[in-house]
């Protein structure tokens, strides 16, 4: 009763809510959670652990000076330095599809349903294609100055160090995904403003190094770990497995706007082309591009046959149409890097610029994060063709925005709320929203 007085939008929204409720009732997440809990319990007893390196029993003992041993000449030992924590061991995730059930709520599917319903709802209403709108630099700087950080917008979303992030393009709700070094993916509805706003899933066994919401269907979240490329499909509440390899993956990007094909980088330097429409979990093509290591790959925003790869000290552009197993030559090589390159990305609108992060500390920018922090990646602001965002080692802790000339435009900081280095950052495609992730799994939303 009373529906006749509702507007067309309200009637459609009510219909969507009703259909979503029927959908989740059909999923029977309570039963799925119980089954998954039973499987996980059985697997935990004989879970494959990461092998620790064996000590070489017959290895020749190397002489070490008293200085290296931190021993004074008088044979009085210096107080021991605190030992670094041992590497964590994580249970291995099985191959194949996995139910989309939070790790910490096996027995309670109500909160799961609310999170998944929100994700699906904001994906359904995103019907218009997002277009890049460039603004004057002065207006852009004003928008940066208007952004701030509060305690409400800080949350520990994953257990370990943040290695990748993605932000949903919704303009009504801030919805962020974060991947950590153990294979966890945390989904946080920032707008929810409650303790139940974030949930953790475990679709991978190792570091989640790259994530993107599908460009044509943000109900799909694609995530890459060293062992597999998966698609979290909220419409079916499952993490599908797209590609699996015995060799370690490092990064990926979509080759088409429909998100059906992708270029994937390997840590050993090779790249592969993957087609989601092909049955099985093998790649379509594996190509040696002459790199010792490939850390990031990124597809040109306009001419999508081109992609840029960054590795040891190499930054090269290739044409995917001419890739073959061996003997591939780059279309262009960007010279000048003298040390390890962490990332390289085309500018978001024309692709006429490339921003790289290298351990040679160019731009007078300290990029040496050390082994306990994720390496910095400079990312372009999708709303501004010539401005990029990057973490910083400076104090007070901050996230910096530079123009392509090297001019520092703005520093995001809050002495009371931000006291850690945000190595990984992501910017909303249309709204003034920046999210920074640190080494303890905490996200900060400006």
Protein Blocks (a to p, Z undefined) as FASTA:
>chain_A
ZZlmpcfklmmmmmmmmmmmmmmmmnommlmmmmmmmmmmmmmmmcccdddddddfklcc
ddddfklnopafklpacddddddddddddddddedjdddddfklmmlmklmmmmmmmmmm
mmmmmmbccddddddfklmmmmmmmpccdfklgccfbfbdcfbdcddfbfkbccdddddf
kopacdddfknopaklpccddfbfbdcfbdcddfklmkbccdddfkbccdddfklopacd
fbdcfbdcfbdcdfbfnlpaccdddfkopacdddfkbgcjddfbdcdehiabdfbdcddf
klmmbccdddfklccdddfklgcfbhpacfbdcehiabdcfbdcddfklopaccdddfkl
pghiafbgbjmbccddddddfkbmkbccdddfbdcdddddddfkopafbdcddfklmccd
cfbacddfkbccdddddfkopacdZZ
